[in-house]
Amino acid sequence: MSTQTENIAITQTEQIIGQLLHTWDSQNKRVTAFFAKYADEDYMDEVAPGRSRAIYLLGHLTSTNDGLLPLFGLGERLYPQLETLFSRNPDRTFDEIPSMAELRTYWEKVNNTLTEHFSKMTAQDWLSRHMSVSEEDFAKEPNRNKLNVLVSRTVHAGYHMGQLIFLKKKENA
């Protein structure tokens, strides 16, 4: 492959990664805007009968994004206590969880920290293995990379935004 062709391929790869990062950031902004929309007590409601409360979903999304730090080899979780509360157990398992104000602060800090790390990552970094896959397995399945995880986390946030939409009924009541 010629140097010019290689440079075009690298530029295209970087452009695609940039688009995916923009999508991840946009999804996080949608979550942030949603959790700034209502009074704190409204987020204590279930998004639908028998489903999780909105506050739980914010904790869950925060815990999930916080887990990207160790998964990508960028450091430890900022809020490890959230994993047990929001990733390993269903809603209403614990009598006390952080307040909406605390969760909003955690959400902002986690995403600002990730954005800072992500801005320093190269295309090669994004296409490298994450920490939950062995080098041997990665050699067989190179799609098990950090970029693929970012895409799945973006979709995951979109899925939960779809649930949270049902809380909007309060606006029309």
C-alpha positions as CSV (number, residue, x, y, z in Angstrom):
1,M,0.0,0.0,0.0
2,S,1.4,3.4,-0.9
3,T,2.0,6.1,1.7
4,Q,-0.7,8.2,0.2
5,T,-3.3,5.4,0.4
6,E,-2.2,4.6,4.0
7,N,-2.6,8.3,4.9
8,I,-6.1,8.4,3.4
9,A,-7.1,5.2,5.3
10,I,-5.8,6.7,8.6
11,T,-7.7,9.9,8.0
12,Q,-10.9,8.0,7.3
13,T,-10.4,5.9,10.4
14,E,-9.9,9.0,12.5
15,Q,-12.9,10.6,10.9
16,I,-15.1,7.6,11.8
17,I,-13.8,7.5,15.3
18,G,-14.5,11.2,15.6
19,Q,-18.1,10.7,14.5
20,L,-18.5,7.9,17.1
21,L,-17.1,10.1,19.8
22,H,-19.5,12.9,18.8
23,T,-22.4,10.4,19.0
24,W,-21.3,9.2,22.4
25,D,-21.0,12.8,23.6
26,S,-24.4,13.8,22.1
27,Q,-26.1,10.8,23.9
28,N,-24.6,11.9,27.2
29,K,-25.8,15.4,26.6
30,R,-29.3,14.0,26.1
31,V,-29.1,12.2,29.4
32,T,-27.8,15.3,31.1
33,A,-30.6,17.4,29.7
34,F,-33.3,14.9,30.7
35,F,-32.1,14.8,34.3
36,A,-32.1,18.6,34.5
37,K,-35.7,18.8,33.2
38,Y,-37.9,17.9,36.2
39,A,-38.0,18.4,40.0
40,D,-35.8,15.9,41.9
41,E,-38.8,14.1,43.4
42,D,-40.2,13.3,39.9
43,Y,-37.1,11.1,39.3
44,M,-38.2,8.9,42.2
45,D,-41.1,7.6,40.0
46,E,-40.9,4.4,38.0
47,V,-40.6,5.1,34.3
48,A,-43.5,2.6,33.8
49,P,-45.4,0.4,36.2
50,G,-43.2,-2.3,37.7
51,R,-40.0,-0.8,36.0
52,S,-37.0,1.0,37.4
53,R,-37.2,4.4,38.8
54,A,-35.6,7.2,36.8
55,I,-33.1,8.0,39.6
56,Y,-31.9,4.3,39.4
57,L,-31.4,4.7,35.7
58,L,-29.2,7.7,36.2
59,G,-27.2,5.8,38.8
60,H,-27.0,2.8,36.4
61,L,-25.8,4.9,33.5
62,T,-23.2,6.7,35.7
63,S,-21.9,3.4,37.0
64,T,-21.7,2.0,33.5
65,N,-19.7,4.9,32.2
66,D,-17.5,4.9,35.3
67,G,-16.7,1.3,34.4
68,L,-15.1,2.4,31.2
69,L,-12.1,3.8,33.1
70,P,-10.7,0.5,34.2
71,L,-12.1,-1.4,31.1
72,F,-10.0,0.9,28.9
73,G,-7.0,0.9,31.2
74,L,-7.5,4.6,32.0
75,G,-7.6,4.3,35.8
76,E,-9.8,3.1,38.6
77,R,-13.5,3.9,38.9
78,L,-14.2,7.3,40.4
79,Y,-17.2,6.0,42.3
80,P,-16.8,2.3,42.9
81,Q,-19.7,2.3,45.4
82,L,-22.1,2.8,42.4
83,E,-21.3,-0.6,40.9
84,T,-23.0,-2.6,43.7
85,L,-25.9,-0.2,43.9
86,F,-26.7,0.3,40.2
87,S,-24.9,-2.3,38.1
88,R,-25.0,-5.5,40.1
89,N,-28.4,-5.2,41.7
90,P,-31.9,-4.2,40.5
91,D,-33.7,-1.0,41.6
92,R,-35.0,-1.0,45.2
93,T,-32.5,-3.5,46.5
94,F,-31.0,-1.0,48.9
95,D,-32.9,1.3,51.3
96,E,-30.6,4.3,50.6
97,I,-29.0,5.4,47.4
98,P,-27.3,8.7,46.5
99,S,-29.5,11.8,46.0
100,M,-30.3,13.2,42.5
101,A,-27.9,16.0,43.2
102,E,-25.1,13.6,44.0
103,L,-25.8,11.4,41.0
104,R,-25.9,14.5,38.7
105,T,-22.5,15.5,40.1
106,Y,-21.1,12.0,39.7
107,W,-22.5,11.8,36.1
108,E,-20.8,15.0,35.2
109,K,-17.5,14.1,36.8
110,V,-17.4,10.7,35.2
111,N,-18.2,12.0,31.7
112,N,-15.8,14.9,32.0
113,T,-13.0,12.6,33.0
114,L,-13.8,10.2,30.1
115,T,-13.9,13.0,27.6
116,E,-10.5,14.2,28.8
117,H,-9.0,10.8,28.4
118,F,-10.8,10.1,25.1
119,S,-9.4,13.4,23.6
120,K,-5.9,12.0,24.0
121,M,-6.6,8.6,22.5
122,T,-5.3,7.8,19.0
123,A,-7.0,5.7,16.4
124,Q,-4.6,2.9,17.4
125,D,-5.7,3.2,21.0
126,W,-9.4,2.9,20.0
127,L,-8.7,-0.1,17.9
128,S,-6.7,-1.9,20.6
129,R,-8.1,-4.5,23.0
130,H,-9.9,-3.5,26.2
131,M,-8.9,-5.0,29.5
132,S,-11.6,-7.7,29.7
133,V,-10.2,-9.5,26.6
134,S,-6.9,-11.4,26.6
135,E,-4.3,-10.8,24.0
136,E,-4.8,-14.3,22.7
137,D,-8.6,-13.8,22.3
138,F,-8.1,-10.3,20.8
139,A,-5.8,-11.8,18.2
140,K,-8.7,-14.1,17.1
141,E,-11.3,-11.4,17.5
142,P,-9.9,-7.9,16.9
143,N,-13.4,-6.4,16.9
144,R,-13.3,-6.8,20.7
145,N,-11.7,-3.4,21.0
146,K,-12.3,-0.1,22.9
147,L,-14.2,1.5,20.0
148,N,-16.7,-1.4,19.9
149,V,-17.3,-1.0,23.6
150,L,-17.9,2.8,23.1
151,V,-20.5,2.0,20.5
152,S,-22.2,-0.5,22.7
153,R,-22.2,2.0,25.6
154,T,-23.7,4.6,23.4
155,V,-26.5,2.2,22.3
156,H,-27.0,1.2,26.0
157,A,-27.6,4.9,27.0
158,G,-30.0,5.3,24.1
159,Y,-31.9,2.2,25.2
160,H,-32.4,3.7,28.7
161,M,-33.3,7.1,27.2
162,G,-36.1,5.2,25.5
163,Q,-37.3,4.0,28.9
164,L,-37.0,7.4,30.4
165,I,-39.2,9.0,27.7
166,F,-42.1,7.4,29.5
167,L,-41.5,9.7,32.5
168,K,-42.5,12.6,30.2
169,K,-46.2,11.8,30.8
170,K,-45.9,14.2,33.8
171,E,-45.6,17.2,31.4
172,N,-49.0,16.5,29.9
173,A,-50.8,15.7,33.2
